[in-house]
Amino acid sequence: MISMMKAIRKLGDKDSRRLISPIVLSVFDSLLNSCMYGVMLFVLLDLAQGQFQTENLKGYVLVLVTVFLLRCIVQAISFTQAQCLGPDISYRLRITLGNHIRSLNLGYFNKNSIGKLSGTLLTDVNDFETIVTHCLCDFIKVISFTALSMIAAVLINWKFGLAIALLVLIAFPFLRLSGKVSERNYEKLRNANHNVVSRIVEYISGIKTFHLYTLIGSRFRRLDDALQNLRRESIRTEISILPAALSFSSITAMIVPVALILGTWFLTAQHMNAASFLLFVLLAISISSMMTVLSSLYPQVRSISRAADNILSVLGEKPLPYEAEKPDFKNYEISFHDVSFGYTKESSVLHNLSFTARPGTTTALIGPSGSGKTTIISLIARFWDVTEGSITICYEDIRKIMPDTLAHQMAIVFQDVYLLQDTVINNIKIGNPSATKEEIVAAAKAAHCHDFIMEMENGYDTMIGEGGSTLSGGEKQRISIARALLRNAPIVLLDETTSSLDADNEKEIQHAFDHLMKGKTVLVIAHRLKTIINADNILVLDKGHIRESGTHDELMHRNGWYAHMIEEQRKAEQWSVQN
Ligand SMILES: Nc1ncnc2c1ncn2[C@@H]1O[C@H](COP(=O)(O)OP(=O)(O)OP(=O)(O)O)[C@@H](O)[C@H]1O
């Protein structure tokens, strides 16, 4: 309970103060509930002492109706307050989580699956909201009403009160055990759920491949296994809690028979009058029914507070550190100083790289697949931090620059273009949310996508399918170039892959790239001979080392790896022309 309250304070932040009122109202509701029993006691006493009068009954009924109405109002207010608070907390938590996840090193996403992260953002936050909106107030009501009933029982007849307290104490370890089992299973069930989400995302994203290899439906074993596992874990969760929960229920179910036996005994021995006897039975019934509610509520609260732990563990991940909010960039020169990097501690992908990309120049990165070209670009964008050495922009270590400020200095066009399920205009606007329609159209024209956009059904207001599924590869790439052009950032990081495009599309994209690169500090993963030859500096990479660097003429003159590669590419181009 204490750890749950701590988690609510931490995660609910300022909003958690809004919980004080529903909690206080829940305790007040329990007091009012106890009052109803108190009124019944007076009625029973009157009856037992033969002083029952119809006039008195009217007074009792009036008090009962007033207390009942008051309870309705208190419950309505407390319920509404808790219900309104839940979505507010969920909303703020999801925004906080989203911002926090964005600030993490990309290595975090290698270690944590989509299923796990979406599970935290959706399921864990939902479960946490359930604690706040439903469980917490109910839990407090049950505990406070049980405590008040126990006190009343002890005050009326301490032996009787003690007997009930003893039964509750004997049953309590089973309640704790059911909570522990439920908490442990929650983790397993959650992992099974995350696995299913990951497999479903994989299934939908790779549906074309799975279709091709006839791996759809039940033949897609990975999804099938994940679903089977979820079914197994769900059944196991339900069953494993049963022994402890049943033991608790069975012991607390004895409260009423024990009250009857003890009451009859006290009555016969004249230690108690008939009114007290009836009241005890009433108290025993209410405590017993509270215990039934507690037996289902407690494991739920315990398991759901695991959700809070999961959210806290994501928020506990350290974001990328930085020092300067807005460094004073005098130019946009990018320098690598003895940079080494590995995605894992065990293996290194880049080894002691040093080079400088000057403002207004183009640096072409070339080399075989896996030589580290994309990794260099990712390090400049600070998707990852270097393992050794440093990367500077205008002599400022990028690790000291606030990630958002750094991102604003860059326009990036990667091979895998991601478009949102939104209108064309909103997809381009991502580059600069405050851009006007005229600026967007100008960027689209410069990126050579205005014409095909105008041919679409609703022009710039046409909806694009998720991930850009309704567009061709070339169209997607040109929209992403328009986005980058709109950003008008001083640094341009480019992956020039155009291999999947036809000649017309390739020409259009090349024009778009030319616009994008004009006057900027450009690093391009170059695939086209023209880009390579025209680059101001060419870095020839091999297995994470810079084998050669210089202009085209310098490297040709050296007659090394680069000259050999150019010769091979020329031969290939001639071969394709002749055929
Ligand atoms: N996210 C990642 N986690 C672990 N290893 C990675 C990751 N991304 C790339 N690598 C590894 O790092 C090495 C360099 O990859 P990188 O993508 O930088 O090469 P590249 O030269 O851009 O290749 P290509 O031309 O095929 O795109 C490769 O061995 C690759 O397997």
The ligand as an ORCA input file, in Angstrom:
! r2SCAN-3c Opt
* xyz 0 1
  N      21.591     -1.053    -34.887
  C      22.637     -1.847    -35.026
  N      22.962     -2.708    -34.046
  C      24.038     -3.513    -34.149
  N      24.856     -3.532    -35.215
  C      24.584     -2.708    -36.245
  C      23.466     -1.830    -36.197
  N      23.437     -1.112    -37.349
  C      24.489     -1.526    -38.078
  N      25.181     -2.487    -37.427
  C      26.428     -3.147    -37.883
  O      27.407     -2.144    -38.048
  C      28.181     -2.384    -39.210
  C      28.195     -1.138    -40.096
  O      26.869     -0.932    -40.547
  P      26.454      0.323    -41.420
  O      24.980      0.275    -41.577
  O      27.036      1.553    -40.859
  O      27.165     -0.028    -42.806
  P      26.970      0.658    -44.216
  O      28.330      0.891    -44.749
  O      26.056      1.821    -44.125
  O      26.246     -0.529    -45.015
  P      25.224     -0.447    -46.263
  O      25.945      0.173    -47.417
  O      24.896     -1.869    -46.527
  O      24.040      0.350    -45.796
  C      27.605     -3.608    -39.870
  O      28.411     -4.705    -39.538
  C      26.239     -3.761    -39.255
  O      25.880     -5.111    -39.148
*
